[in-house]
Amino acid sequence: MLNDIRQTSKSGATYIMVAILVVVFAFYFGAPQGSGGGSRPDRVARVAGHDLFPEDVNVIQFRSFGAQKATDEAELLKQQAASMRALLMIHLLADRAEKEGMRVGTEELTAYIKNPSANAEFLWAYGQNGKFDGPFYKNYVQFQLHINLAKYEDYKRRELLARKYLTVAESQYRAMDWEIAEMNQLKNNKVDLEYVKFDPSKLAESITLSDEELAAFLSSKTKEIAANYAANKTKYEDPAQVRLRRIFILRPAQTEGDDKVEAAKKKWETAKTRVETEDFATVAGELTEDYAKEQQGLMEWSTLENMDQSIAAQVKDAKVGDVKEVVTDFAYVLVKLEEKRDAKVTPLAEVEQDIAKAMFQTERVDQEIAKMIAQLVEKAKTSESLEAALTELHPAAAEGADPVPSVWDAVSTASTGLFTIEGEDYAAILGRSIPGLGRAWNSAPGIGPNPQLVIDAFKLTTENAFNGKVYDVGAAKVIVRLKAKEAATDETLKENREMYVAQIRDGKIRGQLGPWQAIFFRPVDPFNQLITQYGPVLEGMLKEAMDNETVQIYEKNYVPAQLVKDASNPVVDVVAEPAASAT
């Protein structure tokens, strides 16, 4: 199949590139089938009658993460699991497409494979001219992607079927007239609020506590202080910690070839022998293969709970200077206990003064804020603005006179500026929230989050600009008054209708299908974080298929498969196959 796209050669440089890639892939992923790499591994999953093997997962893993094989075991497992989930989705969607009568012709498949902007495996592999090269393609698939041509082309056919299915599904999401009208209101109804925020931390600076008052509080509140200490005891506890130095050696899988397996074992034995007579740090600096190599294997201080539990179990009862051996599925590790810190609890007697001061100050501040708010609310009812009301309560000092310190110095008026109830939801666009970027609908600019405040703000009118309510925003108290208001119009609807339609459709697609395009390129989000969940439609489809065993996962044969199963949380039994059945 597709023999015509495998023939045309470009230049000798193509073969040099292929040779380099073969070496890189063999180093990280092992030799291809039939090249002396050992027996074929067990299958990792079965989807609608199609058996899937580690080399099928590797196609997606390699195009997603290249030859940058993670040195951290947990991260490598996550990469493999994310790649496997994408593979399961592709085969399951292709099965759905075939049941709907969709097909992929040879010419269509040929064009898809030859298009580097659509075929993710070749986005960077065609060289500087970006043109398809037949012999390069053939060698790249067999030696770089670690899969034979017929199987690869069958996979691409199913991938294209899956894309067709989702493209059709995406086209079903429409924007209704009422949704368009509502979006016009959300985007163009705006208010500008004048507000005063009573921040306890700022008020505390203007309130002085005498030693006599503090002593009296301490003597009268012993039970409350003790209760506060008990409720916040973790603040006064330092957990036991250890500092380790380690030698980390990657442990290749059998499928990566006997030479690699034996080389790792030899390095492991060498490390164990050398640390018996040589300085552990020196040996670690030479042999360790993890991120701490430049620090000669020295790790940061850590509690036992926050480290790999196989290592924690070994060092739990160790003495400083002890060296322990840890062997996992992915690594050989020598661990030396460098230092220990015992757990420590600061007694109440040492901190009761600080607790009493904090409690007393909070009490005084709360009392002062309640009194100030009552005065400001009453004054604002007859004032044209909050600023005018505040000025009446705290007049400026006479010209030439020194200002008299006052708790009112800690508050002032501010303005939100015009804002909508829609907010600025960049998280929906970017796939995750970024502190300081965007604004949720329930948060007023400059004020902070309080959904009732925002809802009430859009009910205010020029005739009834002040409602006298006090809102909690974090630890602060806030009162607001309408400063200005704008309304949506038929003109804004007409001008922006196409944009509203696109945004409504995009929101529905993201909400139901999630970042589905990532399935066919890289299962990572724009922030290079692994995608472990797609939209509810796709996740529901996968879970249903696992429940009815259209999808079967053999996690005993492939460790990352357990992460896939956990992420989908299906109700299925563990399925294991004997090695002999993986044919």
C-alpha positions in Angstrom: 0.0 0.0 0.0 1.1 3.5 -0.8 4.3 2.2 -2.5 4.2 5.3 -4.7 4.9 7.6 -1.7 7.9 5.6 -0.6 10.1 5.9 -3.7 11.2 9.4 -4.6 14.6 10.2 -3.2 15.9 13.7 -2.5 19.6 13.6 -1.5 22.4 11.8 0.3 21.8 14.1 3.3 18.5 12.4 3.8 20.3 9.1 4.6 22.7 10.8 6.9 19.8 12.3 8.8 18.0 8.9 9.0 21.2 7.3 10.3 21.5 9.8 13.0 17.8 9.4 14.0 18.1 5.6 14.0 21.0 5.9 16.6 19.1 8.4 18.7 15.9 6.3 18.7 17.8 3.0 19.4 19.5 4.7 22.4 16.2 5.9 23.9 13.6 3.4 22.8 15.5 0.2 21.9 16.0 -1.5 18.6 13.1 -1.9 16.1 11.3 -5.2 15.7 13.3 -7.8 13.8 16.6 -6.0 14.5 17.8 -8.1 17.4 15.8 -6.2 20.0 14.4 -9.3 21.7 10.9 -10.9 21.8 7.8 -8.9 21.2 6.2 -7.5 24.4 2.6 -8.3 25.6 -0.2 -6.2 24.2 -1.2 -3.2 26.3 -4.8 -2.8 25.2 -7.5 -4.0 22.8 -9.9 -1.5 21.2 -12.8 -2.8 19.2 -10.9 -5.9 18.1 -7.6 -4.0 17.5 -4.6 -5.1 19.6 -2.3 -2.3 20.7 1.4 -2.8 21.8 4.1 -0.6 23.3 5.4 0.4 19.9 2.0 1.8 19.0 2.1 4.0 22.1 5.7 5.0 21.2 4.6 6.6 17.9 2.6 9.2 19.8 5.1 9.3 22.7 8.0 10.0 20.3 6.2 12.7 18.3 5.1 14.3 21.5 8.3 14.2 23.6 11.0 13.3 21.0 14.2 11.7 22.3 13.9 13.6 25.6 13.2 10.6 27.7 12.3 11.7 31.2 14.9 10.7 33.9 12.2 10.9 36.5 10.3 7.6 36.7 7.0 9.2 37.6 7.2 11.7 34.8 8.1 9.0 32.2 5.1 7.0 33.3 2.8 10.0 32.9 4.2 10.7 29.4 3.5 7.1 28.4 0.1 7.2 29.9 -0.9 10.5 28.2 0.3 9.0 24.9 -1.6 5.8 25.5 -4.9 7.7 26.3 -4.5 9.5 23.0 -4.0 6.2 21.2 -7.1 4.7 22.8 -9.2 7.7 21.8 -8.0 7.5 18.2 -8.9 3.9 17.8 -12.2 4.2 19.6 -13.2 7.3 17.5 -12.1 5.4 14.3 -14.4 2.6 15.3 -17.3 5.0 15.8 -16.5 6.6 12.4 -16.6 3.3 10.6 -19.9 2.4 12.2 -21.3 5.7 10.9 -20.1 4.7 7.4 -17.1 6.9 7.1 -14.1 5.7 5.1 -10.6 6.9 4.0 -9.5 6.3 0.5 -5.9 5.6 -0.6 -5.5 9.0 -2.3 -6.9 10.7 0.7 -4.5 8.8 3.1 -1.5 9.5 0.8 -2.2 13.2 0.9 -2.6 13.1 4.6 0.7 11.3 5.2 2.6 13.6 2.8 1.3 16.8 4.4 3.7 17.8 7.2 1.3 20.3 8.6 -1.3 17.6 9.2 0.9 14.5 9.9 2.3 15.2 13.3 5.1 12.7 13.1 6.7 14.7 10.3 6.3 18.2 11.4 10.0 18.6 11.8 11.4 15.6 10.0 11.4 16.7 6.3 14.4 18.9 6.5 14.9 22.5 5.4 12.9 22.3 2.2 9.8 20.8 4.0 9.1 18.5 1.0 8.1 14.8 1.3 11.0 12.3 0.7 9.9 8.7 0.0 13.0 6.8 1.2 13.3 9.1 4.2 9.7 8.3 5.1 10.2 4.6 4.8 13.3 4.6 7.0 12.0 7.1 9.5 8.9 5.0 10.1 10.7 1.7 10.5 13.7 2.9 12.5 12.7 6.1 14.2 9.0 5.4 15.0 9.8 1.7 15.6 7.0 0.3 13.6 6.6 -1.4 10.2 5.1 0.5 7.3 1.9 -1.5 6.8 1.0 -1.1 10.5 1.9 2.6 10.5 -0.2 3.3 7.5 -3.1 1.4 8.9 -2.8 3.5 12.1 -2.7 6.7 10.0 -5.9 5.6 8.2 -7.6 5.1 11.6 -6.2 8.4 12.8 -7.7 10.2 9.8 -11.0 8.5 10.4 -11.0 9.7 14.0 -10.3 13.2 12.9 -13.2 13.1 10.4 -15.5 11.9 13.2 -14.6 14.7 15.5 -14.8 17.3 12.7 -18.3 16.2 12.0 -19.1 16.2 15.7 -17.7 19.7 16.1 -20.0 21.0 13.3 -23.1 20.0 15.3 -22.6 22.7 17.9 -24.6 25.8 17.0 -25.2 29.2 18.5 -28.9 29.8 19.3 -30.5 33.3 18.8 -31.2 33.6 22.5 -27.6 32.8 23.3 -26.4 35.4 20.9 -28.7 38.0 22.5 -27.5 37.0 25.9 -23.9 37.3 25.0 -24.6 40.8 23.7 -26.0 41.7 27.1 -23.1 40.1 28.9 -20.5 41.9 26.8 -22.0 45.4 26.6 -23.9 46.0 29.9 -21.3 47.8 32.0 -21.1 49.5 35.4 -18.5 51.6 37.1 -18.6 51.4 40.9 -17.2 53.8 43.5 -16.2 51.7 46.6 -14.6 51.8 50.0 -12.7 48.8 51.2 -12.1 48.3 54.9 -8.9 46.1 55.0 -8.2 44.7 58.6 -4.5 44.6 57.9 -4.4 48.3 57.1 -6.6 49.2 60.0 -4.4 47.2 62.4 -1.5 49.6 61.6 -3.5 52.5 63.0 -4.6 50.8 66.2 -2.1 50.8 69.1 -2.3 48.3 71.9 -0.8 49.2 75.3 1.2 46.7 77.4 -1.5 47.0 80.1 -4.3 46.2 77.7 -2.4 43.2 76.3 -1.6 41.8 79.8 -5.3 42.1 80.8 -6.4 40.3 77.6 -3.8 37.6 78.2 -5.0 36.9 81.7 -8.7 36.9 80.8 -8.4 34.8 77.7 -6.2 31.9 78.7 -8.7 29.2 77.5 -9.2 31.0 74.2 -5.5 31.3 73.6 -4.9 27.7 74.4 -7.7 26.7 72.0 -6.2 28.9 69.3 -2.8 27.2 69.8 -4.4 23.8 69.6 -6.3 24.6 66.4 -3.2 25.9 64.7 -0.7 23.5 66.2 0.8 22.7 62.8 2.1 26.3 62.7 4.3 25.5 65.7 5.5 22.0 64.5 8.5 21.3 62.4 8.3 17.7 61.0 11.2 15.3 60.9 13.3 15.7 57.7 16.1 14.0 56.0 18.7 15.0 53.4 19.8 12.3 51.0 22.5 11.9 48.4 21.8 9.4 45.7 23.2 7.7 42.7 20.4 7.2 40.1 20.9 4.8 37.2 18.1 4.3 34.6 17.0 0.7 34.3 16.2 -0.1 30.6 13.3 -2.4 29.8 14.1 -5.8 28.2 12.6 -4.5 25.0 15.3 -1.9 24.7 17.9 -4.6 24.0 20.2 -6.9 26.0 23.2 -4.6 25.6 21.5 -1.7 27.3 20.2 -3.9 30.1 23.6 -5.4 30.8 25.3 -2.0 30.6 23.0 -0.6 33.3 23.5 -3.6 35.5 27.3 -3.3 35.1 27.2 0.4 36.0 25.0 -0.4 39.0 27.5 -3.0 40.3 30.4 -0.6 39.7 28.6 2.1 41.8 28.0 -0.3 44.6 31.6 -1.5 44.7 33.1 2.0 44.4 31.1 3.6 47.3 32.5 1.0 49.6 36.0 2.5 49.4 35.5 5.9 47.7 33.7 9.1 48.6 30.0 8.7 47.8 29.6 12.3 46.6 32.5 11.8 44.1 31.0 8.6 42.7 27.6 10.2 42.5 29.0 13.2 40.6 30.4 10.7 38.0 27.7 8.1 37.7 24.3 9.5 38.7 21.9 10.1 35.7 19.4 12.4 37.2 19.0 16.2 37.6 21.1 16.3 40.8 24.3 15.3 38.9 25.9 18.8 39.2 25.2 18.6 43.0 26.9 15.2 43.2 23.6 13.6 43.8 22.7 15.8 46.8 18.9 16.2 47.3 17.0 18.9 49.1 15.7 18.5 52.7 12.5 16.4 52.6 10.0 14.6 54.8 9.6 10.9 54.3 6.1 11.5 53.1 7.2 13.7 50.3 9.7 11.3 48.7 9.5 8.1 46.7 8.1 5.6 49.2 10.4 2.8 48.1 13.3 5.1 49.1 11.5 6.3 52.3 11.0 2.7 53.4 14.8 2.1 53.2 15.9 5.3 55.0 13.1 5.4 57.6 15.2 3.7 60.3 18.7 4.4 58.8 21.5 6.2 60.6 23.4 9.2 59.2 26.0 7.8 56.9 24.1 4.6 56.0 23.9 3.6 52.3 20.8 1.8 51.1 20.0 0.0 47.8 16.7 0.6 46.1 15.7 -1.2 42.8 12.5 -0.2 41.0 11.0 -1.0 37.6 12.8 2.0 36.1 16.0 2.6 38.1 18.8 1.3 40.3 19.3 3.8 43.2 22.0 4.0 45.9 20.9 6.3 48.7 23.1 7.7 51.4 21.5 9.4 54.5 23.6 12.7 54.9 21.7 14.5 57.6 18.6 14.2 59.8 16.4 16.7 61.6 14.1 15.5 64.4 10.6 16.7 64.7 10.1 19.8 66.9 7.1 21.3 68.6 7.3 24.9 70.0 5.5 24.9 73.4 2.5 27.2 74.1 4.5 29.1 76.8 6.9 30.4 74.1 4.2 31.7 71.7 1.2 32.7 74.0 2.2 36.4 73.9 2.2 36.4 70.1 -1.1 34.6 70.0 -2.7 36.9 72.5 -1.5 40.0 70.6 -2.9 38.7 67.3 -6.2 37.7 68.8 -6.6 41.0 70.7 -5.7 43.1 67.7 -8.2 41.2 65.5 -10.9 41.8 68.1 -10.1 45.5 68.3 -9.9 45.9 64.5 -13.2 44.1 64.0 -14.9 46.4 66.5 -13.5 49.6 64.9 -14.5 48.5 61.4 -18.0 47.8 62.4 -18.3 51.2 64.0 -16.8 53.0 60.9 -19.0 51.1 58.4 -22.1 52.1 60.3 -21.1 55.7 60.3 -20.2 55.7 56.6 -23.3 53.9 55.5 -25.5 56.3 57.3 -23.7 59.3 55.9 -23.7 57.9 52.3 -27.5 57.7 52.3 -27.7 61.5 52.1 -24.4 62.2 50.2 -23.9 62.4 46.4 -20.9 60.1 46.5 -18.9 57.9 48.9 -16.0 60.3 48.6 -18.3 63.1 49.8 -19.5 61.0 52.7 -15.9 60.1 53.7 -14.8 63.7 53.6 -17.6 64.7 56.0 -16.5 61.9 58.4 -12.8 62.8 58.2 -12.3 66.4 57.1 -8.9 67.5 55.9 -6.7 69.4 58.4 -7.0 73.2 58.3 -4.4 74.9 56.2 -1.1 75.1 58.1 -2.2 72.7 60.8 -0.7 69.3 61.4 -3.1 66.5 60.5 -4.6 64.6 63.5 -4.0 60.8 63.2 -7.2 58.9 62.7 -8.4 55.4 61.8 -10.0 57.0 58.8 -6.6 57.5 57.4 -6.6 53.8 56.5 -9.5 54.0 54.1 -10.2 55.8 50.9 -12.5 55.7 47.9 -11.6 54.1 44.6 -13.3 53.2 41.3 -13.6 49.9 39.4 -13.9 51.5 36.0 -16.5 50.2 33.6 -16.7 46.4 33.7 -19.1 43.6 32.5 -20.6 40.7 34.4 -19.1 38.4 31.7 -15.6 38.9 33.2 -12.4 38.2 31.2 -12.1 34.5 31.2 -8.6 33.9 29.8 -8.5 30.5 31.6 -11.1 29.2 29.2 -9.0 30.2 26.3 -5.6 29.2 27.6 -6.8 26.0 29.4 -5.6 27.1 32.8 -5.7 30.2 35.1 -2.7 32.5 35.5 -2.6 34.6 38.6 -3.1 38.3 37.7 -4.4 37.5 34.2 -8.1 37.8 33.4 -11.0 38.3 35.7 -13.8 35.9 36.7 -17.3 37.1 36.3 -17.9 37.2 40.1 -14.9 39.5 40.7 -15.2 43.3 40.5 -12.0 45.1 39.4 -10.0 46.4 42.3 -12.5 44.9 44.8 -12.1 41.1 44.4 -14.5 38.2 44.3 -18.0 38.3 45.7 -20.7 37.1 43.3 -23.6 38.8 45.2 -21.8 42.1 45.0 -21.4 41.8 41.3 -25.0 40.7 40.8 -26.3 43.6 42.9 -24.0 46.1 41.1 -25.9 45.5 37.8 -29.2 46.1 39.6 -28.2 49.6 40.7 -29.6 52.6 38.9 -28.9 56.3 38.7 -32.0 56.8 40.9 -31.0 54.1 43.4 -27.2 54.2 43.2 -26.5 53.1 46.8 -28.0 50.0 48.5 -26.4 50.3 51.9 -25.2 46.7 51.8 -21.8 45.5 53.3 -20.0 42.8 51.4 -17.3 40.4 52.5 -14.3 40.2 50.1 -11.7 38.0 51.7 -11.0 39.4 55.1 -12.1 42.9 54.0 -15.5 44.6 54.2 -16.7 46.6 51.2 -19.5 49.1 50.4 -20.2 50.3 46.8 -22.1 53.0 45.0 -23.0 53.2 41.3 -20.9 55.8 39.5 -21.8 55.2 35.8 -23.7 52.7 33.7 -23.8 51.6 30.0 -26.3 49.3 28.2 -26.1 46.9 25.3 -27.9 48.0 22.1 -29.2 46.5 18.8 -26.3 48.2 17.1 -23.7 46.3 19.2 -25.5 43.1 18.5 -25.5 43.7 14.7 -21.8 44.7 14.7 -20.6 41.7 16.7 -23.0 38.9 15.8 -20.4 36.8 13.9 -17.9 37.1 16.7 -20.5 36.1 19.2 -21.5 33.0 17.1 -17.9 31.9 16.9 -17.3 32.4 20.6 -20.5 30.5 21.6 -19.6 27.6 19.3 -16.0 27.5 20.6 -17.2 27.5 24.2 -19.6 24.6 23.5 -16.9 22.6 21.7 -14.3 23.2 24.4 -16.8 22.4 27.1 -17.9 19.1 25.5 -15.0 17.9 23.5 -12.1 19.5 25.3 -8.8 20.1 23.6 -9.5 17.3 21.1 -7.0 18.5 18.5 -4.2 17.6 20.9 -5.0 13.9 20.5 -3.6 14.1 17.0 -0.5 16.2 17.7 0.8 16.3 21.3 -1.2 15.4 24.4 0.0 18.5 26.2 -1.6 21.9 26.8 -0.2 25.3 25.8 1.8 25.4 29.1 3.4 22.0 28.2 1.4 20.2 30.9 0.2 16.7 30.1 -3.4 16.4 29.2 -5.0 13.7 31.3 -8.7 14.6 30.7 -10.5 15.7 27.5 -14.0 16.9 27.3 -16.9 15.1 29.0 -18.2 13.7 25.6 -14.8 12.0 24.9 -14.2 10.9 28.5 -17.7 9.5 28.7 -17.2 7.6 25.5 -14.0 6.1 26.7 -15.4 5.1 30.1 -18.5 3.5 28.5 -16.2 1.6 26.1 -14.1 0.4 29.1 -17.2 -0.6 31.0 -18.6 -2.7 28.1 -15.1 -4.0 27.3 -15.0 -2.5 23.8 -11.7 -1.2 25.3 -9.7 -3.6 27.4 -6.6 -2.4 29.2 -3.9 -4.9 30.3 -2.3 -2.9 33.1 -0.3 -5.9 34.4 1.5 -6.0 31.1 2.2 -2.3 30.8 2.7 -0.2 33.9 1.6 3.2 32.5 -1.8 1.5 31.6 -2.7 1.7 35.3 -2.5 5.5 35.1 -4.8 5.5 32.1 -7.3 3.3 33.9 -7.1 5.5 37.1 -7.7 8.7 35.1 -10.8 7.3 33.4 -11.9 5.6 36.6 -13.8 2.8 34.9 -15.5 -0.1 36.6 -13.6 -2.9 35.0 -11.7 -5.9 36.3 -7.9 -6.3 35.9 -7.1 -8.1 32.7 -3.8 -9.8 32.2 -2.5 -11.9 29.4 0.3 -14.5 29.4 3.3 -13.5 27.4 2.7 -16.3 24.9 -0.6 -14.7 23.8 1.0 -11.5 22.6 1.5 -12.4 19.0 
